[in-house]
Amino acid sequence: MIEALKTRIKQLESEIKVVSGDEAVCKDLLEDLERHVEELEARGGKVPASALALVRPDGDSEIEDQFDNMPI
């Protein structure tokens, strides 16, 4: 299952590059890619950095946001 997810992620990345001019299609593909990335993470697989850059372009900001309200 993990290999199938990785394969689908690569396919989606390629499709996104091809249709980058059509925003509606690109948005749908990005949503699909994000679902697959989340599934791969949930199953313990390593997500390709190129896919993470597409679905989480701001990098580690989600993790950093968790620490914003922590007392010092």
C-alpha positions, 0 to 999 in steps of 0.5 A, spaced: 500 500 500 505 504 501 508 503 494 502 504 491 501 511 495 508 513 493 507 511 485 500 515 485 503 521 489 509 521 483 503 521 478 500 527 481 506 531 481 507 530 474 500 532 472 500 538 476 506 540 473 503 539 466 496 543 468 499 548 472 496 554 467 489 551 469 487 553 476 481 549 477 484 543 475 490 544 479 487 545 485 483 539 484 490 535 483 493 539 489 487 536 494 488 529 491 495 530 492 494 532 499 489 526 501 495 521 498 500 525 502 496 525 509 495 517 507 502 516 506 504 519 513 498 516 517 501 509 514 508 511 516 511 512 509 516 517 507 513 523 503 517 525 498 520 532 499 517 535 492 510 533 494 511 536 501 513 542 498 507 542 493 502 541 499 505 545 505 509 550 501 510 554 508 514 548 510 514 547 518 510 553 520 504 548 522 509 545 527 512 552 529 505 554 530 504 549 536 509 553 540 507 560 539 502 559 546 507 555 550 510 559 556 517 560 557 
